[in-house]
């Protein structure tokens, strides 16, 4: 089972708010976390493991 992200990959904020999500990187499976604010605003994220950039 993949480890779950505890912080937003973009902002670094803890994933404690309703609407936060975590998922595996589409490229390598490294955990990615997204806060509701970063998701809503479409802030890009970069996987720390493989460099994959997502919306």
N, C-alpha and C positions, 0 to 999 in steps of 0.2 A: 504494500500500500504506500502511496506517495505521501510525503510529509506535507502538512497544510501550512500555508503562509500565515504568519501572525501579524505582519505589517503590510501596509500598502506599498507596492513596489515603486510607485511614482512619488508619493509624498512621505513615506516612512511612518505614517500615522498607524496606530494599532487598529486592527479590524474588529472593532467592538460595536460599531453603529449598525442599525438595521439597514439593509441594502448593501452591506459589504459582501465581497465574494472572494473566493480563492479557487484557483484552477491550475492544472499543470500547463507549463509552457507548451504550445503547439509543436515546437521544434524538438525540444529535448526532455520535457517532462519535469523540469525544475519548477517548484511551487511559485506561483504568481499571485499576489494579493492586490485587490482593488477596493479603494474606499468609495462610498457612494458619490462623493464630490468629484473625484477623479473620473469615475465612470460617467457621470452626468455631463461633465465638461469635455469628455473625450481626450483627456490628458494621456499622452503616449507613455508607454512603459518599455523598459529594456530589460531583458532577461540577464541576470548577473552571470549565468552559467555559459550561455551560447551567444548572447548579443542580439537575439531576436527582438525586433521592435514591433509593438502592437498598438492599436488605438486605445 
